[in-house]
């Protein structure tokens, strides 16, 4: 059983910063890419940033230069440093990871999601 647990969300004023964390736990053999997605009210979930096992990162245009994704492979944890936050960044942020586990039939690789953490940017 694999779990992704996010933390670090909250209320912040425009221009402020927050750091989100997501820790994966369970019978993990390997974690491939990890990432963050956001879902604002009434909108679809969309990609914010991803990072590969080798450390290569990719960002949505709307967050480039403001957000930084990083990971600690020893801790199975991915982080999202968010700076210069804007009201339009308000959303539930979800962690995602492609994780391999040993199953009865062999190695299984699939995507997992966290439960989401609310980020609200407001004065």
C-alpha positions as CSV (number, residue, x, y, z in Angstrom):
1,X,0.0,0.0,0.0
2,X,1.4,3.3,-1.1
3,X,0.4,6.7,0.3
4,X,1.3,10.3,-0.7
5,X,0.8,12.7,2.2
6,X,1.0,16.5,1.4
7,X,1.6,19.3,3.9
8,X,2.3,23.0,3.9
9,X,-0.8,24.6,2.5
10,X,-2.5,27.5,4.1
11,X,-3.5,31.1,3.8
12,X,-0.9,33.6,2.5
13,X,-1.0,37.2,1.4
14,X,-0.3,38.2,-2.2
15,X,3.5,38.3,-2.7
16,X,4.1,35.8,0.0
17,X,5.6,32.4,0.0
18,X,4.7,28.8,0.9
19,X,6.5,25.5,0.6
20,X,4.5,22.3,0.0
21,X,5.8,18.9,0.9
22,X,4.7,15.5,-0.2
23,X,6.1,12.3,1.3
24,X,5.5,8.9,-0.2
25,X,5.4,5.8,2.0
26,X,4.8,2.1,1.7
27,X,6.4,-0.8,-0.1
28,X,8.2,1.3,-2.7
29,X,10.7,-0.1,-5.0
30,X,11.3,2.9,-7.2
31,X,9.8,6.4,-7.7
32,X,10.0,7.7,-11.2
33,X,8.7,11.2,-11.9
34,X,7.0,13.3,-9.2
35,X,4.9,16.4,-9.6
36,X,2.4,18.9,-8.4
37,X,-1.0,19.8,-9.9
38,X,-3.5,22.4,-9.0
39,X,-7.3,22.5,-9.2
40,X,-9.1,25.8,-8.8
41,X,-12.8,26.0,-8.0
42,X,-14.8,25.2,-11.2
43,X,-11.7,24.3,-13.2
44,X,-9.9,21.1,-14.2
45,X,-6.8,19.8,-12.5
46,X,-3.8,21.1,-14.3
47,X,0.0,20.5,-14.2
48,X,2.1,22.9,-12.1
49,X,5.5,21.3,-12.1
50,X,7.2,17.9,-12.5
51,X,10.6,16.5,-11.7
52,X,12.2,13.3,-12.9
53,X,14.2,10.8,-10.9
54,X,17.3,12.4,-12.5
55,X,16.3,15.9,-11.3
56,X,15.1,17.4,-14.6
57,X,12.1,19.7,-14.0
58,X,9.3,21.2,-16.0
59,X,6.9,24.0,-15.1
60,X,3.7,25.5,-16.3
61,X,4.2,28.9,-17.9
62,X,2.1,30.6,-15.3
63,X,4.6,29.6,-12.5
64,X,7.9,29.8,-14.2
65,X,10.3,32.0,-12.3
66,X,8.1,31.9,-9.2
67,X,7.9,28.2,-8.2
68,X,10.7,25.7,-7.7
69,X,10.2,21.9,-7.5
70,X,12.8,19.7,-5.8
71,X,13.0,16.2,-4.4
72,X,14.8,14.3,-1.8
73,X,15.1,10.7,-3.1
74,X,16.4,9.4,0.2
75,X,13.2,10.6,1.9
76,X,10.8,9.8,-1.0
77,X,9.7,13.4,-0.8
78,X,9.0,16.2,-3.3
79,X,8.8,19.9,-2.5
80,X,7.2,22.9,-4.1
81,X,8.6,26.3,-3.1
82,X,6.1,28.9,-4.2
83,X,7.2,32.6,-4.2
84,X,5.5,35.8,-5.3
85,X,2.1,34.2,-4.8
86,X,-0.9,35.7,-6.6
87,X,-4.6,35.4,-5.9
88,X,-5.0,33.3,-9.0
89,X,-2.6,30.7,-7.5
90,X,-5.4,29.9,-5.1
91,X,-6.3,26.2,-5.6
92,X,-6.1,22.7,-4.1
93,X,-2.6,21.4,-4.8
94,X,-2.2,17.7,-5.4
95,X,1.0,15.6,-5.4
96,X,1.4,13.0,-8.0
97,X,4.1,10.3,-8.4
98,X,4.8,7.3,-10.6
99,X,5.8,4.5,-8.2
100,X,6.9,0.9,-8.7
101,X,5.9,-1.7,-6.1
102,X,6.3,-5.4,-5.9
103,X,3.1,-7.3,-6.4
104,X,2.3,-11.0,-6.5
105,X,2.5,-11.0,-10.3
106,X,5.7,-8.9,-10.4
107,X,6.7,-5.3,-10.5
108,X,3.8,-2.9,-10.9
109,X,4.2,0.8,-11.9
110,X,1.3,3.2,-11.6
111,X,0.4,6.8,-10.7
112,X,-0.6,7.7,-7.2
113,X,-2.2,10.9,-6.0
114,X,-2.2,12.7,-2.6
115,X,-5.3,13.9,-0.9
116,X,-4.6,17.6,-1.8
117,X,-3.7,20.6,0.3
118,X,-5.5,24.0,0.0
119,X,-3.5,27.1,-0.9
120,X,-5.3,30.4,-0.5
121,X,-3.7,33.7,-1.6
122,X,-5.7,36.6,-0.3
123,X,-5.3,39.8,1.6
